[in-house]
Amino acid sequence: MSDFGSGSLPLQRKIAAGLIAGGIGAAVGNPADVAMVRMQADGRLPVCQRRNYKSVVDAISQMSKQEGIASLW
């Protein structure tokens, strides 16, 4: 009989599910967080060095094109 139908899940499976969910959330959310930090720091740069991101999507797009996808993490 499956544990899913009874409503009780062993502690090990709950921990594993939490770790997996957290890892997926971090992998999905981190690029937006990196973009937001860069957008905030962009305002402190000299005018000639600013990237002038228009939005988070624009920042993610520019970073991935110029620095590669790995720069988002």
PDB file of N, H, CA, C and O in Angstrom:
ATOM      1  N   MET A   1       0.843  -1.181   0.000  1.00  0.00           N
ATOM      2  CA  MET A   1       0.000   0.000   0.000  1.00  0.00           C
ATOM      3  C   MET A   1       0.886   1.241   0.000  1.00  0.00           C
ATOM      4  O   MET A   1       1.924   1.265   0.661  1.00  0.00           O
ATOM      5  N   SER A   2       0.487   2.246  -0.722  1.00  0.00           N
ATOM      6  H   SER A   2      -0.356   2.226  -1.259  1.00  0.00           H
ATOM      7  CA  SER A   2       1.267   3.472  -0.859  1.00  0.00           C
ATOM      8  C   SER A   2       1.108   4.371   0.360  1.00  0.00           C
ATOM      9  O   SER A   2       0.035   4.438   0.960  1.00  0.00           O
ATOM     10  N   ASP A   3       2.202   5.069   0.726  1.00  0.00           N
ATOM     11  H   ASP A   3       3.074   5.014   0.239  1.00  0.00           H
ATOM     12  CA  ASP A   3       2.149   6.017   1.834  1.00  0.00           C
ATOM     13  C   ASP A   3       1.356   7.270   1.484  1.00  0.00           C
ATOM     14  O   ASP A   3       0.882   7.978   2.372  1.00  0.00           O
ATOM     15  N   PHE A   4       1.213   7.538   0.208  1.00  0.00           N
ATOM     16  H   PHE A   4       1.598   6.963  -0.514  1.00  0.00           H
ATOM     17  CA  PHE A   4       0.559   8.788  -0.195  1.00  0.00           C
ATOM     18  C   PHE A   4      -0.930   8.771   0.106  1.00  0.00           C
ATOM     19  O   PHE A   4      -1.499   9.824   0.396  1.00  0.00           O
ATOM     20  N   GLY A   5      -1.569   7.640   0.049  1.00  0.00           N
ATOM     21  H   GLY A   5      -1.107   6.785  -0.187  1.00  0.00           H
ATOM     22  CA  GLY A   5      -3.002   7.568   0.298  1.00  0.00           C
ATOM     23  C   GLY A   5      -3.364   7.645   1.772  1.00  0.00           C
ATOM     24  O   GLY A   5      -4.474   8.055   2.109  1.00  0.00           O
ATOM     25  N   SER A   6      -2.450   7.258   2.661  1.00  0.00           N
ATOM     26  H   SER A   6      -1.548   6.925   2.387  1.00  0.00           H
ATOM     27  CA  SER A   6      -2.774   7.203   4.083  1.00  0.00           C
ATOM     28  C   SER A   6      -2.650   8.565   4.771  1.00  0.00           C
ATOM     29  O   SER A   6      -3.158   8.737   5.879  1.00  0.00           O
ATOM     30  N   GLY A   7      -1.998   9.512   4.152  1.00  0.00           N
ATOM     31  H   GLY A   7      -1.585   9.372   3.252  1.00  0.00           H
ATOM     32  CA  GLY A   7      -1.857  10.844   4.750  1.00  0.00           C
ATOM     33  C   GLY A   7      -0.632  11.002   5.619  1.00  0.00           C
ATOM     34  O   GLY A   7      -0.306  12.119   6.020  1.00  0.00           O
ATOM     35  N   SER A   8       0.058   9.913   5.924  1.00  0.00           N
ATOM     36  H   SER A   8      -0.208   9.005   5.598  1.00  0.00           H
ATOM     37  CA  SER A   8       1.287  10.036   6.714  1.00  0.00           C
ATOM     38  C   SER A   8       2.477   9.656   5.850  1.00  0.00           C
ATOM     39  O   SER A   8       2.471   8.638   5.158  1.00  0.00           O
ATOM     40  N   LEU A   9       3.485  10.494   5.909  1.00  0.00           N
ATOM     41  H   LEU A   9       3.489  11.321   6.471  1.00  0.00           H
ATOM     42  CA  LEU A   9       4.692  10.306   5.118  1.00  0.00           C
ATOM     43  C   LEU A   9       5.855  10.153   6.090  1.00  0.00           C
ATOM     44  O   LEU A   9       5.952  10.914   7.052  1.00  0.00           O
ATOM     45  N   PRO A  10       6.730   9.195   5.861  1.00  0.00           N
ATOM     46  CA  PRO A  10       7.880   9.040   6.757  1.00  0.00           C
ATOM     47  C   PRO A  10       8.742  10.313   6.768  1.00  0.00           C
ATOM     48  O   PRO A  10       8.797  11.052   5.784  1.00  0.00           O
ATOM     49  N   LEU A  11       9.396  10.543   7.880  1.00  0.00           N
ATOM     50  H   LEU A  11       9.351   9.943   8.679  1.00  0.00           H
ATOM     51  CA  LEU A  11      10.201  11.743   8.055  1.00  0.00           C
ATOM     52  C   LEU A  11      11.270  11.868   6.975  1.00  0.00           C
ATOM     53  O   LEU A  11      11.516  12.969   6.483  1.00  0.00           O
ATOM     54  N   GLN A  12      11.908  10.768   6.598  1.00  0.00           N
ATOM     55  H   GLN A  12      11.709   9.873   6.997  1.00  0.00           H
ATOM     56  CA  GLN A  12      12.953  10.819   5.578  1.00  0.00           C
ATOM     57  C   GLN A  12      12.402  11.338   4.248  1.00  0.00           C
ATOM     58  O   GLN A  12      13.071  12.113   3.563  1.00  0.00           O
ATOM     59  N   ARG A  13      11.209  10.926   3.883  1.00  0.00           N
ATOM     60  H   ARG A  13      10.666  10.297   4.439  1.00  0.00           H
ATOM     61  CA  ARG A  13      10.606  11.392   2.625  1.00  0.00           C
ATOM     62  C   ARG A  13      10.207  12.860   2.714  1.00  0.00           C
ATOM     63  O   ARG A  13      10.313  13.595   1.732  1.00  0.00           O
ATOM     64  N   LYS A  14       9.754  13.286   3.878  1.00  0.00           N
ATOM     65  H   LYS A  14       9.669  12.689   4.676  1.00  0.00           H
ATOM     66  CA  LYS A  14       9.418  14.705   4.058  1.00  0.00           C
ATOM     67  C   LYS A  14      10.668  15.565   3.920  1.00  0.00           C
ATOM     68  O   LYS A  14      10.641  16.617   3.283  1.00  0.00           O
ATOM     69  N   ILE A  15      11.754  15.112   4.518  1.00  0.00           N
ATOM     70  H   ILE A  15      11.776  14.257   5.036  1.00  0.00           H
ATOM     71  CA  ILE A  15      13.023  15.840   4.421  1.00  0.00           C
ATOM     72  C   ILE A  15      13.491  15.879   2.972  1.00  0.00           C
ATOM     73  O   ILE A  15      13.903  16.930   2.481  1.00  0.00           O
ATOM     74  N   ALA A  16      13.432  14.740   2.284  1.00  0.00           N
ATOM     75  H   ALA A  16      13.097  13.886   2.683  1.00  0.00           H
ATOM     76  CA  ALA A  16      13.850  14.685   0.877  1.00  0.00           C
ATOM     77  C   ALA A  16      12.986  15.602   0.019  1.00  0.00           C
ATOM     78  O   ALA A  16      13.500  16.321  -0.838  1.00  0.00           O
ATOM     79  N   ALA A  17      11.681  15.578   0.246  1.00  0.00           N
ATOM     80  H   ALA A  17      11.263  14.993   0.942  1.00  0.00           H
ATOM     81  CA  ALA A  17      10.773  16.442  -0.527  1.00  0.00           C
ATOM     82  C   ALA A  17      11.084  17.912  -0.268  1.00  0.00           C
ATOM     83  O   ALA A  17      11.066  18.719  -1.198  1.00  0.00           O
ATOM     84  N   GLY A  18      11.365  18.265   0.967  1.00  0.00           N
ATOM     85  H   GLY A  18      11.379  17.609   1.722  1.00  0.00           H
ATOM     86  CA  GLY A  18      11.709  19.644   1.307  1.00  0.00           C
ATOM     87  C   GLY A  18      13.011  20.087   0.663  1.00  0.00           C
ATOM     88  O   GLY A  18      13.116  21.210   0.171  1.00  0.00           O
ATOM     89  N   LEU A  19      14.000  19.207   0.666  1.00  0.00           N
ATOM     90  H   LEU A  19      13.914  18.294   1.066  1.00  0.00           H
ATOM     91  CA  LEU A  19      15.283  19.527   0.033  1.00  0.00           C
ATOM     92  C   LEU A  19      15.139  19.705  -1.481  1.00  0.00           C
ATOM     93  O   LEU A  19      15.712  20.623  -2.066  1.00  0.00           O
ATOM     94  N   ILE A  20      14.374  18.825  -2.094  1.00  0.00           N
ATOM     95  H   ILE A  20      13.908  18.079  -1.619  1.00  0.00           H
ATOM     96  CA  ILE A  20      14.164  18.925  -3.541  1.00  0.00           C
ATOM     97  C   ILE A  20      13.402  20.199  -3.885  1.00  0.00           C
ATOM     98  O   ILE A  20      13.776  20.915  -4.814  1.00  0.00           O
ATOM     99  N   ALA A  21      12.336  20.485  -3.140  1.00  0.00           N
ATOM    100  H   ALA A  21      12.033  19.903  -2.386  1.00  0.00           H
ATOM    101  CA  ALA A  21      11.552  21.696  -3.397  1.00  0.00           C
ATOM    102  C   ALA A  21      12.397  22.950  -3.189  1.00  0.00           C
ATOM    103  O   ALA A  21      12.307  23.896  -3.972  1.00  0.00           O
ATOM    104  N   GLY A  22      13.208  22.964  -2.151  1.00  0.00           N
ATOM    105  H   GLY A  22      13.281  22.196  -1.515  1.00  0.00           H
ATOM    106  CA  GLY A  22      14.083  24.107  -1.898  1.00  0.00           C
ATOM    107  C   GLY A  22      15.122  24.285  -2.990  1.00  0.00           C
ATOM    108  O   GLY A  22      15.406  25.409  -3.401  1.00  0.00           O
ATOM    109  N   GLY A  23      15.687  23.191  -3.458  1.00  0.00           N
ATOM    110  H   GLY A  23      15.456  22.277  -3.124  1.00  0.00           H
ATOM    111  CA  GLY A  23      16.673  23.256  -4.536  1.00  0.00           C
ATOM    112  C   GLY A  23      16.076  23.777  -5.830  1.00  0.00           C
ATOM    113  O   GLY A  23      16.692  24.584  -6.525  1.00  0.00           O
ATOM    114  N   ILE A  24      14.874  23.312  -6.152  1.00  0.00           N
ATOM    115  H   ILE A  24      14.374  22.656  -5.587  1.00  0.00           H
ATOM    116  CA  ILE A  24      14.204  23.794  -7.363  1.00  0.00           C
ATOM    117  C   ILE A  24      13.870  25.273  -7.219  1.00  0.00           C
ATOM    118  O   ILE A  24      14.066  26.048  -8.155  1.00  0.00           O
ATOM    119  N   GLY A  25      13.368  25.665  -6.060  1.00  0.00           N
ATOM    120  H   GLY A  25      13.209  25.035  -5.300  1.00  0.00           H
ATOM    121  CA  GLY A  25      13.039  27.073  -5.828  1.00  0.00           C
ATOM    122  C   GLY A  25      14.254  27.972  -5.930  1.00  0.00           C
ATOM    123  O   GLY A  25      14.175  29.062  -6.496  1.00  0.00           O
ATOM    124  N   ALA A  26      15.372  27.531  -5.391  1.00  0.00           N
ATOM    125  H   ALA A  26      15.437  26.645  -4.931  1.00  0.00           H
ATOM    126  CA  ALA A  26      16.607  28.319  -5.466  1.00  0.00           C
ATOM    127  C   ALA A  26      17.104  28.420  -6.904  1.00  0.00           C
ATOM    128  O   ALA A  26      17.543  29.485  -7.338  1.00  0.00           O
ATOM    129  N   ALA A  27      17.037  27.315  -7.640  1.00  0.00           N
ATOM    130  H   ALA A  27      16.681  26.450  -7.287  1.00  0.00           H
ATOM    131  CA  ALA A  27      17.501  27.319  -9.026  1.00  0.00           C
ATOM    132  C   ALA A  27      16.645  28.225  -9.906  1.00  0.00           C
ATOM    133  O   ALA A  27      17.158  28.875 -10.816  1.00  0.00           O
ATOM    134  N   VAL A  28      15.348  28.268  -9.636  1.00  0.00           N
ATOM    135  H   VAL A  28      14.931  27.740  -8.896  1.00  0.00           H
ATOM    136  CA  VAL A  28      14.444  29.096 -10.430  1.00  0.00           C
ATOM    137  C   VAL A  28      14.533  30.561 -10.009  1.00  0.00           C
ATOM    138  O   VAL A  28      14.509  31.446 -10.864  1.00  0.00           O
ATOM    139  N   GLY A  29      14.635  30.829  -8.714  1.00  0.00           N
ATOM    140  H   GLY A  29      14.654  30.110  -8.020  1.00  0.00           H
ATOM    141  CA  GLY A  29      14.612  32.195  -8.208  1.00  0.00           C
ATOM    142  C   GLY A  29      15.929  32.932  -8.259  1.00  0.00           C
ATOM    143  O   GLY A  29      15.940  34.162  -8.293  1.00  0.00           O
ATOM    144  N   ASN A  30      17.034  32.221  -8.267  1.00  0.00           N
ATOM    145  H   ASN A  30      17.025  31.221  -8.240  1.00  0.00           H
ATOM    146  CA  ASN A  30      18.341  32.871  -8.187  1.00  0.00           C
ATOM    147  C   ASN A  30      18.636  33.822  -9.350  1.00  0.00           C
ATOM    148  O   ASN A  30      19.162  34.906  -9.101  1.00  0.00           O
ATOM    149  N   PRO A  31      18.331  33.481 -10.595  1.00  0.00           N
ATOM    150  CA  PRO A  31      18.610  34.439 -11.675  1.00  0.00           C
ATOM    151  C   PRO A  31      17.913  35.786 -11.483  1.00  0.00           C
ATOM    152  O   PRO A  31      18.504  36.831 -11.754  1.00  0.00           O
ATOM    153  N   ALA A  32      16.687  35.769 -11.026  1.00  0.00           N
ATOM    154  H   ALA A  32      16.207  34.920 -10.806  1.00  0.00           H
ATOM    155  CA  ALA A  32      15.980  37.038 -10.786  1.00  0.00           C
ATOM    156  C   ALA A  32      16.626  37.809  -9.648  1.00  0.00           C
ATOM    157  O   ALA A  32      16.704  39.036  -9.700  1.00  0.00           O
ATOM    158  N   ASP A  33      17.084  37.119  -8.636  1.00  0.00           N
ATOM    159  H   ASP A  33      17.021  36.122  -8.594  1.00  0.00           H
ATOM    160  CA  ASP A  33      17.746  37.781  -7.511  1.00  0.00           C
ATOM    161  C   ASP A  33      19.067  38.408  -7.954  1.00  0.00           C
ATOM    162  O   ASP A  33      19.374  39.539  -7.577  1.00  0.00           O
ATOM    163  N   VAL A  34      19.839  37.686  -8.744  1.00  0.00           N
ATOM    164  H   VAL A  34      19.589  36.768  -9.051  1.00  0.00           H
ATOM    165  CA  VAL A  34      21.099  38.223  -9.258  1.00  0.00           C
ATOM    166  C   VAL A  34      20.831  39.456 -10.116  1.00  0.00           C
ATOM    167  O   VAL A  34      21.545  40.454 -10.018  1.00  0.00           O
ATOM    168  N   ALA A  35      19.802  39.383 -10.956  1.00  0.00           N
ATOM    169  H   ALA A  35      19.222  38.573 -11.036  1.00  0.00           H
ATOM    170  CA  ALA A  35      19.460  40.519 -11.812  1.00  0.00           C
ATOM    171  C   ALA A  35      19.058  41.732 -10.976  1.00  0.00           C
ATOM    172  O   ALA A  35      19.462  42.852 -11.289  1.00  0.00           O
ATOM    173  N   MET A  36      18.283  41.532  -9.935  1.00  0.00           N
ATOM    174  H   MET A  36      17.955  40.622  -9.680  1.00  0.00           H
ATOM    175  CA  MET A  36      17.852  42.656  -9.096  1.00  0.00           C
ATOM    176  C   MET A  36      19.035  43.305  -8.377  1.00  0.00           C
ATOM    177  O   MET A  36      19.097  44.530  -8.270  1.00  0.00           O
ATOM    178  N   VAL A  37      19.959  42.505  -7.891  1.00  0.00           N
ATOM    179  H   VAL A  37      19.909  41.510  -7.977  1.00  0.00           H
ATOM    180  CA  VAL A  37      21.145  43.052  -7.224  1.00  0.00           C
ATOM    181  C   VAL A  37      21.977  43.851  -8.220  1.00  0.00           C
ATOM    182  O   VAL A  37      22.467  44.932  -7.895  1.00  0.00           O
ATOM    183  N   ARG A  38      22.139  43.323  -9.428  1.00  0.00           N
ATOM    184  H   ARG A  38      21.741  42.444  -9.692  1.00  0.00           H
ATOM    185  CA  ARG A  38      22.898  44.051 -10.447  1.00  0.00           C
ATOM    186  C   ARG A  38      22.210  45.355 -10.836  1.00  0.00           C
ATOM    187  O   ARG A  38      22.875  46.365 -11.065  1.00  0.00           O
ATOM    188  N   MET A  39      20.877  45.336 -10.910  1.00  0.00           N
ATOM    189  H   MET A  39      20.337  44.515 -10.723  1.00  0.00           H
ATOM    190  CA  MET A  39      20.150  46.562 -11.251  1.00  0.00           C
ATOM    191  C   MET A  39      20.345  47.625 -10.175  1.00  0.00           C
ATOM    192  O   MET A  39      20.484  48.808 -10.488  1.00  0.00           O
ATOM    193  N   GLN A  40      20.355  47.214  -8.919  1.00  0.00           N
ATOM    194  H   GLN A  40      20.241  46.253  -8.664  1.00  0.00           H
ATOM    195  CA  GLN A  40      20.581  48.164  -7.829  1.00  0.00           C
ATOM    196  C   GLN A  40      22.000  48.714  -7.873  1.00  0.00           C
ATOM    197  O   GLN A  40      22.211  49.909  -7.668  1.00  0.00           O
ATOM    198  N   ALA A  41      22.968  47.851  -8.138  1.00  0.00           N
ATOM    199  H   ALA A  41      22.797  46.880  -8.304  1.00  0.00           H
ATOM    200  CA  ALA A  41      24.368  48.281  -8.182  1.00  0.00           C
ATOM    201  C   ALA A  41      24.656  49.135  -9.412  1.00  0.00           C
ATOM    202  O   ALA A  41      25.580  49.948  -9.402  1.00  0.00           O
ATOM    203  N   ASP A  42      23.882  48.957 -10.455  1.00  0.00           N
ATOM    204  H   ASP A  42      23.131  48.296 -10.464  1.00  0.00           H
ATOM    205  CA  ASP A  42      24.098  49.700 -11.701  1.00  0.00           C
ATOM    206  C   ASP A  42      23.979  51.206 -11.481  1.00  0.00           C
ATOM    207  O   ASP A  42      24.686  51.987 -12.118  1.00  0.00           O
ATOM    208  N   GLY A  43      23.101  51.608 -10.593  1.00  0.00           N
ATOM    209  H   GLY A  43      22.526  50.974 -10.075  1.00  0.00           H
ATOM    210  CA  GLY A  43      22.912  53.025 -10.318  1.00  0.00           C
ATOM    211  C   GLY A  43      24.097  53.681  -9.625  1.00  0.00           C
ATOM    212  O   GLY A  43      24.229  54.905  -9.649  1.00  0.00           O
ATOM    213  N   ARG A  44      24.940  52.899  -9.021  1.00  0.00           N
ATOM    214  H   ARG A  44      24.833  51.905  -9.002  1.00  0.00           H
ATOM    215  CA  ARG A  44      26.116  53.423  -8.313  1.00  0.00           C
ATOM    216  C   ARG A  44      27.349  53.519  -9.203  1.00  0.00           C
ATOM    217  O   ARG A  44      28.355  54.115  -8.818  1.00  0.00           O
ATOM    218  N   LEU A  45      27.269  52.935 -10.383  1.00  0.00           N
ATOM    219  H   LEU A  45      26.452  52.451 -10.695  1.00  0.00           H
ATOM    220  CA  LEU A  45      28.415  52.973 -11.303  1.00  0.00           C
ATOM    221  C   LEU A  45      28.495  54.333 -11.992  1.00  0.00           C
ATOM    222  O   LEU A  45      27.486  55.028 -12.109  1.00  0.00           O
ATOM    223  N   PRO A  46      29.677  54.713 -12.443  1.00  0.00           N
ATOM    224  CA  PRO A  46      29.785  55.926 -13.255  1.00  0.00           C
ATOM    225  C   PRO A  46      28.914  55.781 -14.511  1.00  0.00           C
ATOM    226  O   PRO A  46      28.708  54.672 -15.005  1.00  0.00           O
ATOM    227  N   VAL A  47      28.418  56.882 -15.009  1.00  0.00           N
ATOM    228  H   VAL A  47      28.586  57.783 -14.608  1.00  0.00           H
ATOM    229  CA  VAL A  47      27.472  56.867 -16.137  1.00  0.00           C
ATOM    230  C   VAL A  47      28.024  56.090 -17.332  1.00  0.00           C
ATOM    231  O   VAL A  47      27.277  55.370 -17.995  1.00  0.00           O
ATOM    232  N   CYS A  48      29.298  56.223 -17.611  1.00  0.00           N
ATOM    233  H   CYS A  48      29.905  56.808 -17.073  1.00  0.00           H
ATOM    234  CA  CYS A  48      29.876  55.544 -18.775  1.00  0.00           C
ATOM    235  C   CYS A  48      29.948  54.022 -18.614  1.00  0.00           C
ATOM    236  O   CYS A  48      30.087  53.309 -19.607  1.00  0.00           O
ATOM    237  N   GLN A  49      29.855  53.510 -17.371  1.00  0.00           N
ATOM    238  H   GLN A  49      29.741  54.090 -16.564  1.00  0.00           H
ATOM    239  CA  GLN A  49      29.939  52.072 -17.122  1.00  0.00           C
ATOM    240  C   GLN A  49      28.578  51.427 -16.871  1.00  0.00           C
ATOM    241  O   GLN A  49      28.500  50.204 -16.756  1.00  0.00           O
ATOM    242  N   ARG A  50      27.527  52.195 -16.784  1.00  0.00           N
ATOM    243  H   ARG A  50      27.590  53.188 -16.877  1.00  0.00           H
ATOM    244  CA  ARG A  50      26.205  51.649 -16.480  1.00  0.00           C
ATOM    245  C   ARG A  50      25.683  50.795 -17.631  1.00  0.00           C
ATOM    246  O   ARG A  50      25.951  51.060 -18.803  1.00  0.00           O
ATOM    247  N   ARG A  51      24.942  49.776 -17.263  1.00  0.00           N
ATOM    248  H   ARG A  51      24.725  49.560 -16.310  1.00  0.00           H
ATOM    249  CA  ARG A  51      24.350  48.875 -18.248  1.00  0.00           C
ATOM    250  C   ARG A  51      22.926  49.292 -18.603  1.00  0.00           C
ATOM    251  O   ARG A  51      22.392  48.859 -19.625  1.00  0.00           O
ATOM    252  N   ASN A  52      22.306  50.129 -17.770  1.00  0.00           N
ATOM    253  H   ASN A  52      22.739  50.480 -16.940  1.00  0.00           H
ATOM    254  CA  ASN A  52      20.966  50.671 -18.007  1.00  0.00           C
ATOM    255  C   ASN A  52      19.940  49.582 -18.315  1.00  0.00           C
ATOM    256  O   ASN A  52      19.270  49.618 -19.347  1.00  0.00           O
ATOM    257  N   TYR A  53      19.829  48.621 -17.410  1.00  0.00           N
ATOM    258  H   TYR A  53      20.374  48.592 -16.571  1.00  0.00           H
ATOM    259  CA  TYR A  53      18.825  47.580 -17.556  1.00  0.00           C
ATOM    260  C   TYR A  53      17.433  48.197 -17.507  1.00  0.00           C
ATOM    261  O   TYR A  53      17.172  49.088 -16.698  1.00  0.00           O
ATOM    262  N   LYS A  54      16.543  47.723 -18.372  1.00  0.00           N
ATOM    263  H   LYS A  54      16.755  47.000 -19.029  1.00  0.00           H
ATOM    264  CA  LYS A  54      15.177  48.239 -18.418  1.00  0.00           C
ATOM    265  C   LYS A  54      14.253  47.502 -17.446  1.00  0.00           C
ATOM    266  O   LYS A  54      13.307  48.084 -16.914  1.00  0.00           O
ATOM    267  N   SER A  55      14.536  46.222 -17.222  1.00  0.00           N
ATOM    268  H   SER A  55      15.304  45.750 -17.655  1.00  0.00           H
ATOM    269  CA  SER A  55      13.716  45.385 -16.344  1.00  0.00           C
ATOM    270  C   SER A  55      14.535  44.173 -15.916  1.00  0.00           C
ATOM    271  O   SER A  55      15.667  43.984 -16.361  1.00  0.00           O
ATOM    272  N   VAL A  56      13.955  43.368 -15.059  1.00  0.00           N
ATOM    273  H   VAL A  56      13.036  43.521 -14.697  1.00  0.00           H
ATOM    274  CA  VAL A  56      14.634  42.140 -14.629  1.00  0.00           C
ATOM    275  C   VAL A  56      14.815  41.209 -15.828  1.00  0.00           C
ATOM    276  O   VAL A  56      15.862  40.578 -15.972  1.00  0.00           O
ATOM    277  N   VAL A  57      13.808  41.124 -16.678  1.00  0.00           N
ATOM    278  H   VAL A  57      12.957  41.637 -16.561  1.00  0.00           H
ATOM    279  CA  VAL A  57      13.903  40.269 -17.870  1.00  0.00           C
ATOM    280  C   VAL A  57      15.020  40.763 -18.786  1.00  0.00           C
ATOM    281  O   VAL A  57      15.783  39.960 -19.324  1.00  0.00           O
ATOM    282  N   ASP A  58      15.120  42.074 -18.966  1.00  0.00           N
ATOM    283  H   ASP A  58      14.501  42.726 -18.530  1.00  0.00           H
ATOM    284  CA  ASP A  58      16.195  42.644 -19.786  1.00  0.00           C
ATOM    285  C   ASP A  58      17.557  42.352 -19.167  1.00  0.00           C
ATOM    286  O   ASP A  58      18.502  42.009 -19.878  1.00  0.00           O
ATOM    287  N   ALA A  59      17.661  42.485 -17.862  1.00  0.00           N
ATOM    288  H   ALA A  59      16.894  42.763 -17.284  1.00  0.00           H
ATOM    289  CA  ALA A  59      18.937  42.206 -17.182  1.00  0.00           C
ATOM    290  C   ALA A  59      19.336  40.746 -17.356  1.00  0.00           C
ATOM    291  O   ALA A  59      20.491  40.448 -17.660  1.00  0.00           O
ATOM    292  N   ILE A  60      18.385  39.834 -17.166  1.00  0.00           N
ATOM    293  H   ILE A  60      17.447  40.075 -16.919  1.00  0.00           H
ATOM    294  CA  ILE A  60      18.677  38.405 -17.340  1.00  0.00           C
ATOM    295  C   ILE A  60      19.090  38.122 -18.776  1.00  0.00           C
ATOM    296  O   ILE A  60      20.025  37.359 -19.018  1.00  0.00           O
ATOM    297  N   SER A  61      18.399  38.732 -19.722  1.00  0.00           N
ATOM    298  H   SER A  61      17.639  39.352 -19.525  1.00  0.00           H
ATOM    299  CA  SER A  61      18.710  38.533 -21.138  1.00  0.00           C
ATOM    300  C   SER A  61      20.115  39.041 -21.462  1.00  0.00           C
ATOM    301  O   SER A  61      20.894  38.340 -22.108  1.00  0.00           O
ATOM    302  N   GLN A  62      20.439  40.258 -21.016  1.00  0.00           N
ATOM    303  H   GLN A  62      19.806  40.827 -20.492  1.00  0.00           H
ATOM    304  CA  GLN A  62      21.770  40.821 -21.295  1.00  0.00           C
ATOM    305  C   GLN A  62      22.874  40.004 -20.634  1.00  0.00           C
ATOM    306  O   GLN A  62      23.909  39.745 -21.248  1.00  0.00           O
ATOM    307  N   MET A  63      22.656  39.597 -19.381  1.00  0.00           N
ATOM    308  H   MET A  63      21.815  39.808 -18.883  1.00  0.00           H
ATOM    309  CA  MET A  63      23.689  38.819 -18.685  1.00  0.00           C
ATOM    310  C   MET A  63      23.927  37.492 -19.389  1.00  0.00           C
ATOM    311  O   MET A  63      25.077  37.089 -19.571  1.00  0.00           O
ATOM    312  N   SER A  64      22.863  36.806 -19.788  1.00  0.00           N
ATOM    313  H   SER A  64      21.930  37.133 -19.640  1.00  0.00           H
ATOM    314  CA  SER A  64      23.046  35.503 -20.431  1.00  0.00           C
ATOM    315  C   SER A  64      23.703  35.640 -21.803  1.00  0.00           C
ATOM    316  O   SER A  64      24.498  34.783 -22.191  1.00  0.00           O
ATOM    317  N   LYS A  65      23.383  36.703 -22.545  1.00  0.00           N
ATOM    318  H   LYS A  65      22.738  37.399 -22.231  1.00  0.00           H
ATOM    319  CA  LYS A  65      23.996  36.904 -23.862  1.00  0.00           C
ATOM    320  C   LYS A  65      25.461  37.309 -23.756  1.00  0.00           C
ATOM    321  O   LYS A  65      26.299  36.818 -24.512  1.00  0.00           O
ATOM    322  N   GLN A  66      25.772  38.208 -22.817  1.00  0.00           N
ATOM    323  H   GLN A  66      25.091  38.607 -22.203  1.00  0.00           H
ATOM    324  CA  GLN A  66      27.127  38.757 -22.732  1.00  0.00           C
ATOM    325  C   GLN A  66      28.074  37.900 -21.901  1.00  0.00           C
ATOM    326  O   GLN A  66      29.265  37.819 -22.201  1.00  0.00           O
ATOM    327  N   GLU A  67      27.551  37.262 -20.862  1.00  0.00           N
ATOM    328  H   GLU A  67      26.584  37.327 -20.618  1.00  0.00           H
ATOM    329  CA  GLU A  67      28.430  36.539 -19.935  1.00  0.00           C
ATOM    330  C   GLU A  67      28.172  35.041 -19.888  1.00  0.00           C
ATOM    331  O   GLU A  67      28.919  34.303 -19.246  1.00  0.00           O
ATOM    332  N   GLY A  68      27.134  34.593 -20.552  1.00  0.00           N
ATOM    333  H   GLY A  68      26.527  35.192 -21.073  1.00  0.00           H
ATOM    334  CA  GLY A  68      26.788  33.175 -20.540  1.00  0.00           C
ATOM    335  C   GLY A  68      25.732  32.856 -19.492  1.00  0.00           C
ATOM    336  O   GLY A  68      25.550  33.594 -18.524  1.00  0.00           O
ATOM    337  N   ILE A  69      25.058  31.770 -19.699  1.00  0.00           N
ATOM    338  H   ILE A  69      25.206  31.171 -20.485  1.00  0.00           H
ATOM    339  CA  ILE A  69      23.975  31.347 -18.813  1.00  0.00           C
ATOM    340  C   ILE A  69      24.473  31.123 -17.380  1.00  0.00           C
ATOM    341  O   ILE A  69      23.749  31.404 -16.425  1.00  0.00           O
ATOM    342  N   ALA A  70      25.679  30.630 -17.228  1.00  0.00           N
ATOM    343  H   ALA A  70      26.267  30.403 -18.004  1.00  0.00           H
ATOM    344  CA  ALA A  70      26.213  30.336 -15.892  1.00  0.00           C
ATOM    345  C   ALA A  70      26.312  31.578 -15.009  1.00  0.00           C
ATOM    346  O   ALA A  70      26.351  31.458 -13.785  1.00  0.00           O
ATOM    347  N   SER A  71      26.353  32.760 -15.605  1.00  0.00           N
ATOM    348  H   SER A  71      26.321  32.858 -16.600  1.00  0.00           H
ATOM    349  CA  SER A  71      26.458  33.992 -14.812  1.00  0.00           C
ATOM    350  C   SER A  71      25.200  34.264 -14.012  1.00  0.00           C
ATOM    351  O   SER A  71      25.218  35.091 -13.101  1.00  0.00           O
ATOM    352  N   LEU A  72      24.112  33.591 -14.331  1.00  0.00           N
ATOM    353  H   LEU A  72      24.098  32.919 -15.072  1.00  0.00           H
ATOM    354  CA  LEU A  72      22.858  33.803 -13.602  1.00  0.00           C
ATOM    355  C   LEU A  72      22.853  33.095 -12.241  1.00  0.00           C
ATOM    356  O   LEU A  72      22.008  33.375 -11.390  1.00  0.00           O
ATOM    357  N   TRP A  73      23.795  32.187 -12.051  1.00  0.00           N
ATOM    358  H   TRP A  73      24.481  31.960 -12.743  1.00  0.00           H
ATOM    359  CA  TRP A  73      23.872  31.495 -10.769  1.00  0.00           C
ATOM    360  C   TRP A  73      25.200  31.774 -10.117  1.00  0.00           C
ATOM    361  O   TRP A  73      25.466  31.280  -9.022  1.00  0.00           O
TER     362      TRP A  73
END
